[in-house]
């Protein structure tokens, strides 16, 4: 099993490295280096603080789902789980590796695996919904920019995907079908566990206020993420309309979740080059923005590594404070 995981990591790392090597081969390296050299240390410090605040807000959003089911976990503890997940996400394939770690840590705290998994999933889902709501909301005011077929498909495709996903989860006829499939497609023991997990997810259909509240928080949070990227572009002296970050981030985030690379590295940059290239932003500039934000977040995630080390050193106690 350990050999299989090691080989999987090597394959995903190779994919990330190969994709980045190709993207750099078609980009203007001198332009990229010039952009990166213009990034001052003050923006790096600002990025740490800004993104840490975003993570704290994300932890608060996560807490909303736990409170709805009567679980008591402090925002601070959830924030620590976020930071640990952010650190380990640098070594785990896809953009969901950190979510797996967060769910495991939460399960250790509340001893409720179904709620741990469902809350992490809903926290991620409402984040994507909030991001897409934001993109759809600004679209009517930016029809000229959306004349790009790629831009239009990015917004419409993300919205359609999430709408279908929510219908599959919470539409009563689909619920009956999902339960039937869990019994027919899997061995009995596994099928029962899947059915229990799905029912825990389906039960949030009755927590509509929580879902709406989390989506509202997500909309504000995703606006902050878009502003973060826009500020990074400005710090790099790259002229790009900030509205494109709102329009394109839903599609970028969804595609990056595919577990084919390490932390989405390479895939994210490829998708960004395709989308931003359609509105005239050069490959070198896109790589500068994406890798600058990634590097700043990577440095911030080292604090998550320290938190993980502290927890192990303390004997990994269960705390639900």
C-alpha positions in Angstrom: 0.0 0.0 0.0 2.8 2.4 0.9 4.6 1.6 -2.4 1.4 2.3 -4.3 1.0 5.7 -2.6 4.6 6.5 -3.3 4.3 5.6 -7.0 1.0 7.6 -7.2 2.7 10.7 -5.7 5.6 10.3 -8.2 3.2 10.1 -11.1 1.2 13.2 -9.9 4.4 15.1 -9.3 5.6 14.2 -12.7 2.4 15.4 -14.3 2.7 18.8 -12.4 6.3 19.1 -13.4 5.6 18.1 -17.0 2.7 20.5 -17.4 4.7 23.4 -15.9 7.7 22.6 -18.1 5.5 22.7 -21.2 3.8 26.0 -20.1 7.1 27.6 -19.5 8.3 26.4 -22.9 5.6 28.4 -24.7 5.8 31.5 -22.4 8.2 34.4 -22.5 10.7 33.5 -19.8 12.3 37.0 -19.7 8.8 38.6 -19.2 8.0 36.1 -16.4 11.3 36.8 -14.6 10.8 40.5 -14.9 7.3 40.3 -13.4 8.4 38.1 -10.5 11.3 40.4 -9.8 8.9 43.3 -9.4 7.0 41.7 -6.6 8.0 43.4 -3.4 8.2 41.7 0.1 5.5 44.0 1.4 2.9 42.2 -0.8 4.2 38.8 0.4 3.5 39.9 4.0 0.2 41.4 3.0 -0.7 38.1 1.2 0.0 36.1 4.3 -2.3 38.2 6.5 -5.0 38.5 3.9 -5.2 34.8 3.1 -5.1 33.9 6.8 -8.1 36.1 7.3 -9.8 34.3 4.4 -9.0 30.9 6.0 -10.5 32.1 9.3 -13.7 33.1 7.5 -13.7 29.7 5.9 -13.4 28.1 9.3 -16.4 30.1 10.5 -18.4 28.9 7.4 -17.5 25.3 8.3 -18.6 25.8 11.8 -22.1 26.7 10.6 -22.7 23.2 9.4 -21.5 21.6 12.7 -23.7 23.9 14.8 -26.7 22.9 12.7 -26.1 19.3 13.8 -25.4 20.2 17.4 -21.6 19.7 17.3 -19.5 22.2 19.2 -16.0 23.0 17.8 -14.4 26.4 18.1 -13.6 28.4 15.0 -10.0 28.5 16.2 -9.7 24.7 16.2 -11.3 24.5 12.7 -8.9 27.2 11.5 -6.0 25.0 12.7 -7.5 22.1 10.8 -7.6 24.4 7.7 -4.0 25.3 8.1 -2.8 21.7 8.5 -4.9 20.7 5.5 -3.4 23.6 3.5 0.1 22.4 4.4 -0.5 18.8 3.4 -2.3 19.8 0.3 1.1 20.7 -1.1 1.9 16.9 -1.2 -1.5 15.4 -1.9 -2.9 15.0 -5.5 -5.6 17.3 -6.7 -7.2 20.2 -4.9 -9.2 18.1 -2.4 -6.3 16.6 -0.5 -6.5 19.2 2.2 -10.3 18.4 2.6 -9.5 14.8 3.4 -7.1 15.8 6.1 -9.6 18.4 7.5 -12.3 15.7 7.6 -10.1 13.2 9.4 -9.0 15.8 12.0 -12.6 16.8 12.6 -13.6 13.1 13.0 -10.9 12.7 15.6 -12.5 15.7 17.5 -16.2 14.9 17.3 -16.1 11.2 16.7 -18.8 11.4 14.0 -17.4 10.3 10.6 -20.5 11.0 8.7 -20.9 14.6 9.9 -17.1 15.2 9.5 -17.3 14.1 5.8 -20.5 15.9 5.0 -19.6 19.1 6.7 -16.3 19.3 4.7 -18.2 18.5 1.5 -20.8 21.1 2.1 -18.2 23.7 3.1 -16.5 23.1 -0.3 -19.8 23.0 -2.2 -21.2 26.2 -0.8 -17.8 27.8 -1.5 -18.2 26.9 -5.2 -21.8 27.9 -5.2 -20.9 31.3 -3.7 -18.2 31.7 -6.3 -20.5 30.9 -9.1 -23.3 33.1 -7.8 -20.8 36.0 -7.8 -19.8 35.2 -11.4 -23.4 34.9 -12.6 -24.4 38.1 -10.7 -21.8 40.3 -12.4 -22.2 38.7 -15.9 -25.2 40.9 -17.0 -23.1 44.0 -16.3 -20.2 42.7 -18.3 -21.8 41.4 -21.5 -19.1 43.0 -23.7 -16.4 41.0 -21.9 -18.5 37.9 -22.1 -18.5 38.1 -25.9 -15.6 35.8 -25.7 -17.0 32.3 -26.1 -14.5 30.9 -23.6 -15.6 33.4 -21.0 -19.3 32.6 -21.5 -18.7 28.8 -21.4 -16.6 29.2 -18.2 -19.5 31.0 -16.3 -22.4 29.0 -17.8 -20.6 25.6 -17.5 -19.7 26.1 -13.8 -23.3 27.2 -13.0 -24.8 24.3 -14.8 -22.5 21.8 -13.2 -23.3 23.0 -9.7 -27.0 23.1 -10.3 -27.0 19.5 -11.6 -24.9 18.4 -8.6 -27.4 20.0 -6.1 -30.3 18.4 -7.9 -28.6 15.0 -7.7 -28.1 15.5 -3.9 -31.3 17.0 -2.8 -34.0 16.2 -5.3 -36.3 13.6 -3.6 -36.6 11.3 -6.7 -32.8 11.4 -7.0 -32.5 10.6 -3.3 -34.5 7.4 -3.8 -32.4 6.5 -6.9 -29.1 7.2 -5.0 -30.1 4.9 -2.1 -31.2 2.2 -4.5 -27.9 2.4 -6.4 -25.9 2.3 -3.1 -27.5 -1.1 -2.4 -27.2 -2.5 -5.9 -23.7 -1.4 -6.9 -21.8 -2.1 -3.7 -21.4 -5.0 -1.3 -23.9 -4.9 1.5 -21.7 -3.5 4.3 -20.2 -0.8 2.0 -23.5 0.0 0.5 -25.0 0.6 4.0 -22.2 2.9 4.9 -22.6 4.9 1.7 -26.4 5.1 2.3 -25.8 6.4 5.8 -23.4 9.0 4.6 -25.7 10.1 1.8 -28.6 10.4 4.2 -26.5 12.6 6.5 -25.9 14.8 3.5 -29.5 14.7 2.3 -30.7 15.7 5.8 -29.2 19.1 5.3 -32.1 19.7 3.0 -33.9 20.6 6.2 -31.2 23.1 7.2 -32.0 25.6 4.4 -31.1 28.6 6.6 -27.7 27.2 7.3 -27.1 26.5 3.6 -28.2 30.0 2.6 -26.1 31.5 5.4 -23.0 29.5 4.3 -23.6 30.5 0.7 -23.8 34.2 1.6 -20.5 33.9 3.6 -19.0 32.1 0.6 -20.0 34.8 -1.8 -18.2 37.4 0.3 -15.3 35.1 0.8 -14.9 34.3 -2.9 -15.0 38.1 -3.7 -12.1 38.4 -1.4 -10.2 35.6 -3.2 -10.9 37.4 -6.6 -9.6 40.6 -5.1 -6.5 38.8 -3.8 -5.6 37.6 -7.3 -6.4 41.1 -8.7 -4.1 42.7 -6.2 -1.4 40.2 -7.0 -1.7 41.2 -10.7 -1.4 44.8 -9.8 1.6 44.2 -7.6 3.2 42.4 -10.6 2.3 45.4 -12.8 0.1 43.3 -15.0 -2.9 45.1 -16.6 -5.9 42.7 -16.3 -9.5 43.7 -15.6 -10.3 42.4 -12.0 -13.7 41.2 -13.2 -12.1 38.3 -15.1 -11.0 36.8 -11.8 -14.6 36.7 -10.7 -15.8 35.3 -14.0 -13.0 32.6 -14.4 -12.3 31.4 -10.8 -15.4 29.0 -10.6 -14.2 27.0 -13.7 -10.5 27.1 -12.5 -11.5 25.9 -9.0 -13.7 23.0 -10.3 -11.1 21.7 -12.8 -8.3 22.0 -10.2 -10.1 19.5 -8.0 -9.3 16.7 -10.4 -6.7 14.6 -8.6 -4.2 14.4 -11.5 -1.4 16.6 -10.1 0.0 17.8 -6.8 -2.3 20.4 -5.3 -3.6 21.2 -8.8 -0.2 22.6 -9.7 0.2 22.7 -13.5 -3.4 22.0 -14.2 -4.5 25.3 -12.6 -1.9 27.2 -14.6 -2.9 25.5 -17.8 -6.6 26.3 -17.3 -5.8 29.9 -16.3 -3.7 30.4 -19.4 -6.5 29.1 -21.6 -9.2 31.3 -20.0 -7.1 34.5 -19.6 -5.5 34.0 -22.9 -8.9 34.3 -24.5 -9.1 37.9 -23.2 -5.6 38.9 -24.2 -3.5 38.1 -21.2 -0.1 36.6 -22.1 1.0 33.2 -20.8 4.0 34.7 -19.0 1.7 37.1 -17.1 -0.7 34.4 -16.2 2.1 32.2 -14.9 3.4 35.1 -12.9 0.1 35.7 -11.2 -0.7 32.1 -10.5 2.7 31.0 -9.3 3.1 34.2 -7.1 -0.1 33.5 -5.3 0.7 29.8 -5.0 4.2 30.6 -3.6 2.8 33.1 -1.1 0.2 30.5 0.1 2.9 27.8 0.2 4.9 29.9 2.6 1.8 30.6 4.7 1.0 26.9 4.8 4.3 26.2 6.6 2.5 27.5 9.7 0.1 24.6 9.2 3.0 22.3 9.3 4.1 23.8 12.6 0.5 23.3 14.0 0.6 19.7 12.8 3.9 19.1 14.5 2.6 20.7 17.8 -0.4 18.4 17.7 1.7 15.3 17.3 4.1 16.4 20.0 1.2 16.8 22.4 0.1 13.3 21.8 -2.8 14.1 19.4 -5.4 14.7 22.2 -9.1 15.0 21.3 -10.4 18.5 21.9 -13.9 19.8 21.2 -13.7 23.3 22.4 
